[in-house]
Amino acid sequence: MRLSATESELFEGLRDIPVIDAHEHLVPEAARIARNVDFFVLFSHYCSADLASAGMSPDTYRRLQDDEDMPPEEKWRLFEPHYPMIRYGSYARPARIWLKDVLGFDDLTGANCREVSERLQEANCVGLYQRVLRDRCHIESALVDNSEHHTEYDMDLLRPLWRITDFAFGHSVRAYLAAEKPGALDGYLDWVCARGEELRQVGTFGLKLISFPYSRPVMDEAEAVFEALQSPEREAQLTWTDRTPLLAAVCDRALELARRHSLTVAVHSGVWGDFRDSHPCHLIPLAMAHPDVRFDLFHLGMPFVREAVLVGKMFPNVSLNLCWNAVVSPELTVRVLDECLDMVPLNNLIAFGADYRIAVEKVHGHLVMAKECVARALAKRIDRGQMDVAEAAAIARLWLYDNPVAVYNLHREGWARRR
Ligand SMILES: [Zn+2]
């Protein structure tokens, strides 16, 4: 992407700075390299939303993503009709940045899809995460939300969060009952806290929650949800909102643990699925009920970005984390960063988290895009004479490194990276 002279000077200055990747779902490296990859790994994950909107059937997407034995030429035949419709979109750009920066191709074609696949598979071996995240991206550590693998990470590089939304779902309630624990809500909430304490002791760097319409839990209502979740048939009839009395009860207990141990609570909002359910303003009553707990509000609640910015501005225990935003829309991200410079204290914003599960390669392109957004927003202030390059570079470093270290206390005793 061509940048202006000021944007480019700032961007180049950010090329080698240390970065915290403030949100991922990456599986442990052993699980990633246990599977074969091909060119489609670059177009998996978030591209799925655009491919579905462009008309690709769920079955075709599944085959492209999961069939590890299908030859690349066959995959290209399925992918080619849809690719022109998504290739200029920002979800596709991290894939194209990897093709260009690392493999040296201007674009993916029928002629190079086999070579691209072979080179991705060649690199799909021990040390992949080190090479991509540390060597290429200069990522000191990444916060990762993936409760299936919580205790399997190299915790120097990948720092897991404890996902508490899971406890408002039947699989958790049924796991609890299968452990032959007392069948009442109180016992369940004690078990949830014991689980959190166990994970905290082996290493957890925060809690993860989805924004939901919180109010002080009414225990009878929470008990009714707890009972309904004991049967998969009854659970199938519940909406997201129906679960909230139980989630509120879980939160009140889990957030007590967060408060005691100064663990920050990451809060997903907006973007995905029925994004009305995870409106960023739902965080207001929760943040007010727990003034001593620190919350980190994700994704600017897209599309409710102005509301999210005001939540970050008005509530001292809420910071804004722009993970995922740079690839949802860089244009929108640049505009919001510009407004954040007006409204949000500099230490209250985190500018990068790549949010991938399998496609670790795409972290590189996502980081390039996030740095471009930061450089473009700050360059405008320099060109207007409101700050100089050194001041802008210092702000960028806060947003990309110092703030996530502080918000998640990443240099806590015993966990600071050996340097
Ligand atoms: Zn995520």
Boltz pocket constraint, residues with backbone or C-beta under 6 A from the ligand:
constraints:
  - pocket:
      binder: B
      contacts: [[A, 23], [A, 24], [A, 25], [A, 145], [A, 355]]
      max_distance: 6.0
